[in-house]
């Protein structure tokens, strides 16, 4: 496996990604792009995923490589900055490759079930895990896209999402290459840069997260010049998109938005709720062709339509498991069914609805409370821009509801005002007991609220404890 490994280090968007990812797959290599952290958050999880003896050495560290080879230890030196510095072992500059490469090439015959890409989960519920995605996974995903969102050579896709996330990689880059579309890269996101890219390229397809649609809509509300109308199709995913935002954006940009649902473990989207005649507000849509979705109880038995349970998925797009983590694989994939950890139900028309994360449920006085239900109400408050709800302990050490809210720019509100609004629209046991005002909320790269970072005493699991780190067996990464 080591002979086929390729690590794509730079987390920022770069034109080289357009060549590196597809060429890695054509050559039968494993591609990986990670959002590696700063000096304060060592990249321990990714390193822990390696099961081969090796040394990662600084540029000025002298390693006896002959001795290392004797004991089958691989050595990699981190490069100095600048063009004149040494390169990591076994690498070449992209410019050198382009100078000597030929337009003629032969794709390498590869086992469809061999690993193609390793992507690390955002870790919203725990430590990040390395998700293995195969060539078959991506081929099936492109086939699914062809049936629900047909693309062709006349399309221009805006690549604004990070390619270390399955949403931007699978639905953006790989689908774009598969269907032969044009692609325009927005390497560093800002609302103005995204809008400029749409205008400049007359983009026809935008794949983004709800926050980006909200930002573009804010520009559209205040902009005196015309808004580009070239977008024929938009896809929103990664987090729920407020219905008011969807409707207003469609009107302002004269387009349609489809809401998708998927996971890293499913090679991105497995169902789509298309705006239009069949659209159902609040739904993630029906399962895509080639995807089986069920709602099951705690014993794994399928429940009736309209009854809440855990959503499980079976399809050729489902990952074979987590890299070097058989325990997590066995816990998540049972008898071929991926247990998503998402709670929801299916209606009589086959449309699925997500009600909450299984692990995010708040239990108060014997009642199950969905944080998402409260958040969706808070989104309708005219003074609020963002909101998140979690469980906290009250003075009697019972679970209570706490809301974190972000005010719209220029707005003012009191805790009592927010609580009164909730009291008017929610059952008494669902009304938050506490409200905390924040300037912003912690989110993943795709806009998911990182609830664990809102909890008191949060400690980032990516930081290894110096005492236990050497002794604790690590399976993640």
RAQUIUR-V596368 format. One record per residue. N is the residue number from 1. RES is the residue in three letters. D_CENTER is the distance of its C-alpha to the mean C-alpha in Angstrom with 2 decimals. Layout:
N_RES_D_CENTER ; N_RES_D_CENTER
//
This chain:
1_UNK_26.09 ; 2_UNK_26.57 ; 3_UNK_28.43 ; 4_UNK_25.47 ; 5_UNK_22.93 ; 6_UNK_21.44 ; 7_UNK_19.27 ; 8_UNK_17.79 ; 9_UNK_17.95 ; 10_UNK_17.42 ; 11_UNK_13.95 ; 12_UNK_15.27 ; 13_UNK_15.46 ; 14_UNK_18.76 ; 15_UNK_20.97 ; 16_UNK_21.42 ; 17_UNK_17.95 ; 18_UNK_19.40 ; 19_UNK_22.05 ; 20_UNK_20.61 ; 21_UNK_17.79 ; 22_UNK_20.03 ; 23_UNK_23.09 ; 24_UNK_21.62 ; 25_UNK_21.00 ; 26_UNK_24.42 ; 27_UNK_26.07 ; 28_UNK_24.72 ; 29_UNK_22.79 ; 30_UNK_19.57 ; 31_UNK_17.06 ; 32_UNK_14.65 ; 33_UNK_12.97 ; 34_UNK_12.00 ; 35_UNK_11.63 ; 36_UNK_15.01 ; 37_UNK_16.44 ; 38_UNK_19.76 ; 39_UNK_23.10 ; 40_UNK_22.66 ; 41_UNK_19.72 ; 42_UNK_20.84 ; 43_UNK_18.53 ; 44_UNK_20.05 ; 45_UNK_17.32 ; 46_UNK_16.93 ; 47_UNK_20.72 ; 48_UNK_21.24 ; 49_UNK_19.59 ; 50_UNK_22.56 ; 51_UNK_25.60 ; 52_UNK_28.07 ; 53_UNK_30.58 ; 54_UNK_30.06 ; 55_UNK_30.67 ; 56_UNK_28.45 ; 57_UNK_31.18 ; 58_UNK_31.50 ; 59_UNK_33.29 ; 60_UNK_36.58 ; 61_UNK_36.56 ; 62_UNK_39.21 ; 63_UNK_38.38 ; 64_UNK_41.11 ; 65_UNK_39.35 ; 66_UNK_42.37 ; 67_UNK_42.16 ; 68_UNK_38.42 ; 69_UNK_39.05 ; 70_UNK_41.83 ; 71_UNK_39.47 ; 72_UNK_36.66 ; 73_UNK_34.44 ; 74_UNK_32.24 ; 75_UNK_32.22 ; 76_UNK_29.79 ; 77_UNK_30.81 ; 78_UNK_28.43 ; 79_UNK_29.79 ; 80_UNK_31.62 ; 81_UNK_30.38 ; 82_UNK_32.15 ; 83_UNK_33.12 ; 84_UNK_36.04 ; 85_UNK_34.15 ; 86_UNK_33.69 ; 87_UNK_30.67 ; 88_UNK_28.70 ; 89_UNK_30.58 ; 90_UNK_30.27 ; 91_UNK_28.61 ; 92_UNK_30.05 ; 93_UNK_29.46 ; 94_UNK_27.81 ; 95_UNK_30.96 ; 96_UNK_33.15 ; 97_UNK_31.26 ; 98_UNK_31.62 ; 99_UNK_35.31 ; 100_UNK_36.21 ; 101_UNK_34.00 ; 102_UNK_35.45 ; 103_UNK_34.17 ; 104_UNK_35.17 ; 105_UNK_32.95 ; 106_UNK_32.61 ; 107_UNK_29.37 ; 108_UNK_29.46 ; 109_UNK_29.90 ; 110_UNK_27.03 ; 111_UNK_26.59 ; 112_UNK_23.98 ; 113_UNK_22.76 ; 114_UNK_22.56 ; 115_UNK_19.31 ; 116_UNK_17.91 ; 117_UNK_14.68 ; 118_UNK_13.39 ; 119_UNK_9.79 ; 120_UNK_9.35 ; 121_UNK_7.25 ; 122_UNK_6.60 ; 123_UNK_9.96 ; 124_UNK_10.11 ; 125_UNK_13.04 ; 126_UNK_14.52 ; 127_UNK_14.57 ; 128_UNK_11.79 ; 129_UNK_12.72 ; 130_UNK_12.96 ; 131_UNK_11.93 ; 132_UNK_14.66 ; 133_UNK_14.27 ; 134_UNK_17.70 ; 135_UNK_19.45 ; 136_UNK_20.23 ; 137_UNK_16.64 ; 138_UNK_16.02 ; 139_UNK_19.52 ; 140_UNK_19.05 ; 141_UNK_15.84 ; 142_UNK_17.89 ; 143_UNK_20.72 ; 144_UNK_18.79 ; 145_UNK_17.75 ; 146_UNK_21.44 ; 147_UNK_22.58 ; 148_UNK_20.50 ; 149_UNK_19.69 ; 150_UNK_22.39 ; 151_UNK_22.12 ; 152_UNK_25.02 ; 153_UNK_26.62 ; 154_UNK_27.41 ; 155_UNK_23.83 ; 156_UNK_22.17 ; 157_UNK_18.36 ; 158_UNK_17.00 ; 159_UNK_14.33 ; 160_UNK_13.08 ; 161_UNK_9.35 ; 162_UNK_8.91 ; 163_UNK_9.73 ; 164_UNK_8.54 ; 165_UNK_5.00 ; 166_UNK_5.99 ; 167_UNK_5.87 ; 168_UNK_8.20 ; 169_UNK_9.89 ; 170_UNK_10.84 ; 171_UNK_11.53 ; 172_UNK_12.69 ; 173_UNK_14.49 ; 174_UNK_15.50 ; 175_UNK_16.42 ; 176_UNK_18.27 ; 177_UNK_20.21 ; 178_UNK_20.94 ; 179_UNK_22.43 ; 180_UNK_24.08 ; 181_UNK_22.76 ; 182_UNK_23.14 ; 183_UNK_20.13 ; 184_UNK_20.19 ; 185_UNK_18.03 ; 186_UNK_17.37 ; 187_UNK_17.05 ; 188_UNK_16.95 ; 189_UNK_15.71 ; 190_UNK_18.38 ; 191_UNK_19.37 ; 192_UNK_22.67 ; 193_UNK_21.40 ; 194_UNK_19.07 ; 195_UNK_22.06 ; 196_UNK_24.36 ; 197_UNK_22.38 ; 198_UNK_22.48 ; 199_UNK_26.19 ; 200_UNK_27.17 ; 201_UNK_25.78 ; 202_UNK_26.34 ; 203_UNK_22.80 ; 204_UNK_22.58 ; 205_UNK_18.87 ; 206_UNK_16.12 ; 207_UNK_12.42 ; 208_UNK_10.88 ; 209_UNK_9.49 ; 210_UNK_12.36 ; 211_UNK_13.36 ; 212_UNK_14.20 ; 213_UNK_16.27 ; 214_UNK_17.98 ; 215_UNK_18.87 ; 216_UNK_20.28 ; 217_UNK_22.18 ; 218_UNK_23.70 ; 219_UNK_24.99 ; 220_UNK_26.36 ; 221_UNK_28.22 ; 222_UNK_30.03 ; 223_UNK_30.40 ; 224_UNK_33.96 ; 225_UNK_33.42 ; 226_UNK_31.96 ; 227_UNK_28.28 ; 228_UNK_27.24 ; 229_UNK_27.52 ; 230_UNK_26.37 ; 231_UNK_23.01 ; 232_UNK_23.73 ; 233_UNK_20.27 ; 234_UNK_17.08 ; 235_UNK_13.85 ; 236_UNK_11.74 ; 237_UNK_8.54 ; 238_UNK_5.75 ; 239_UNK_9.04 ; 240_UNK_12.70 ; 241_UNK_14.78 ; 242_UNK_18.30 ; 243_UNK_20.96 ; 244_UNK_23.17 ; 245_UNK_20.65 ; 246_UNK_20.08 ; 247_UNK_23.86 ; 248_UNK_24.79 ; 249_UNK_22.36 ; 250_UNK_23.66 ; 251_UNK_27.16 ; 252_UNK_26.80 ; 253_UNK_25.18 ; 254_UNK_26.95 ; 255_UNK_23.98 ; 256_UNK_21.99 ; 257_UNK_18.44 ; 258_UNK_16.84 ; 259_UNK_14.19 ; 260_UNK_11.92 ; 261_UNK_10.53 ; 262_UNK_8.88 ; 263_UNK_7.11 ; 264_UNK_6.68 ; 265_UNK_10.34 ; 266_UNK_11.26 ; 267_UNK_10.37 ; 268_UNK_8.35 ; 269_UNK_10.74 ; 270_UNK_13.74 ; 271_UNK_15.37 ; 272_UNK_16.01 ; 273_UNK_18.12 ; 274_UNK_20.08 ; 275_UNK_21.99 ; 276_UNK_25.66 ; 277_UNK_28.27 ; 278_UNK_26.15 ; 279_UNK_23.55 ; 280_UNK_23.35 ; 281_UNK_22.15 ; 282_UNK_19.59 ; 283_UNK_18.86 ; 284_UNK_15.86 ; 285_UNK_18.65 ; 286_UNK_20.39 ; 287_UNK_19.16 ; 288_UNK_19.07 ; 289_UNK_22.09 ; 290_UNK_21.90 ; 291_UNK_19.60 ; 292_UNK_21.28 ; 293_UNK_19.95 ; 294_UNK_22.08 ; 295_UNK_22.41 ; 296_UNK_24.23 ; 297_UNK_26.05 ; 298_UNK_26.11 ; 299_UNK_28.44 ; 300_UNK_26.23 ; 301_UNK_28.56 ; 302_UNK_27.41 ; 303_UNK_28.26 ; 304_UNK_29.88 ; 305_UNK_28.26 ; 306_UNK_27.69 ; 307_UNK_27.42 ; 308_UNK_24.36 ; 309_UNK_22.87 ; 310_UNK_19.81 ; 311_UNK_17.97 ; 312_UNK_18.28 ; 313_UNK_17.49 ; 314_UNK_19.61 ; 315_UNK_19.26 ; 316_UNK_19.51 ; 317_UNK_15.76 ; 318_UNK_15.29 ; 319_UNK_14.89 ; 320_UNK_18.26 ; 321_UNK_16.93 ; 322_UNK_15.90 ; 323_UNK_17.59 ; 324_UNK_20.87 ; 325_UNK_19.96 ; 326_UNK_22.14 ; 327_UNK_22.38 ; 328_UNK_18.71 ; 329_UNK_18.82 ; 330_UNK_21.95 ; 331_UNK_20.66 ; 332_UNK_17.63 ; 333_UNK_19.21 ; 334_UNK_22.71 ; 335_UNK_25.09 ; 336_UNK_22.41 ; 337_UNK_20.46 ; 338_UNK_16.91 ; 339_UNK_17.03 ; 340_UNK_13.79 ; 341_UNK_15.06 ; 342_UNK_14.72 ; 343_UNK_18.15 ; 344_UNK_19.46 ; 345_UNK_22.30 ; 346_UNK_23.44 ; 347_UNK_26.19 ; 348_UNK_29.28 ; 349_UNK_27.81 ; 350_UNK_24.95 ; 351_UNK_22.28 ; 352_UNK_19.73 ; 353_UNK_19.00 ; 354_UNK_16.55 ; 355_UNK_18.65 ; 356_UNK_16.71 ; 357_UNK_15.06 ; 358_UNK_17.96 ; 359_UNK_17.99 ; 360_UNK_17.87 ; 361_UNK_21.10 ; 362_UNK_23.98 ; 363_UNK_27.40 ; 364_UNK_30.27 ; 365_UNK_33.82 ; 366_UNK_32.82 ; 367_UNK_30.54 ; 368_UNK_26.81 ; 369_UNK_25.04 ; 370_UNK_21.65 ; 371_UNK_19.98 ; 372_UNK_18.18 ; 373_UNK_21.66 ; 374_UNK_22.95 ; 375_UNK_20.05 ; 376_UNK_20.57 ; 377_UNK_24.23 ; 378_UNK_23.71 ; 379_UNK_21.77 ; 380_UNK_25.06 ; 381_UNK_27.13 ; 382_UNK_28.43 ; 383_UNK_28.26 ; 384_UNK_24.69 ; 385_UNK_21.67 ; 386_UNK_19.03 ; 387_UNK_19.30 ; 388_UNK_18.01 ; 389_UNK_20.14 ; 390_UNK_20.64 ; 391_UNK_23.58 ; 392_UNK_26.14 ; 393_UNK_29.61 ; 394_UNK_32.66 ; 395_UNK_36.09 ; 396_UNK_36.94 ; 397_UNK_33.75 ; 398_UNK_32.51 ; 399_UNK_28.99 ; 400_UNK_28.83 ; 401_UNK_26.38 ; 402_UNK_25.29 ; 403_UNK_23.67 ; 404_UNK_22.17 ; 405_UNK_22.72 ; 406_UNK_22.53 ; 407_UNK_25.49 ; 408_UNK_25.70 ; 409_UNK_27.39 ; 410_UNK_31.11 ; 411_UNK_30.98 ; 412_UNK_32.53 ; 413_UNK_32.37 ; 414_UNK_33.59 ; 415_UNK_32.25 ; 416_UNK_35.02 ; 417_UNK_34.00 ; 418_UNK_30.43 ; 419_UNK_31.88 ; 420_UNK_34.51 ; 421_UNK_31.99 ; 422_UNK_30.16 ; 423_UNK_33.59 ; 424_UNK_34.54 ; 425_UNK_31.58 ; 426_UNK_30.62 ; 427_UNK_32.58 ; 428_UNK_34.16 ; 429_UNK_32.23 ; 430_UNK_28.86 ; 431_UNK_29.94 ; 432_UNK_28.37 ; 433_UNK_30.93 ; 434_UNK_29.45 ; 435_UNK_27.84 ; 436_UNK_26.59 ; 437_UNK_26.17 ; 438_UNK_23.61 ; 439_UNK_23.20 ; 440_UNK_19.40 ; 441_UNK_16.77 ; 442_UNK_14.40 ; 443_UNK_10.75 ; 444_UNK_7.58 ; 445_UNK_6.87 ; 446_UNK_5.13 ; 447_UNK_8.08 ; 448_UNK_7.84 ; 449_UNK_11.32 ; 450_UNK_11.95 ; 451_UNK_15.06 ; 452_UNK_16.33 ; 453_UNK_17.02 ; 454_UNK_19.16 ; 455_UNK_21.29 ; 456_UNK_24.57 ; 457_UNK_25.02 ; 458_UNK_21.36 ; 459_UNK_21.35 ; 460_UNK_18.50 ; 461_UNK_18.59 ; 462_UNK_17.82 ; 463_UNK_21.37 ; 464_UNK_23.79 ; 465_UNK_26.93 ; 466_UNK_29.80 ; 467_UNK_32.00 ; 468_UNK_29.88 ; 469_UNK_27.48 ; 470_UNK_30.20 ; 471_UNK_31.24 ; 472_UNK_28.17 ; 473_UNK_26.90 ; 474_UNK_23.26 ; 475_UNK_21.25 ; 476_UNK_17.70 ; 477_UNK_16.04
//
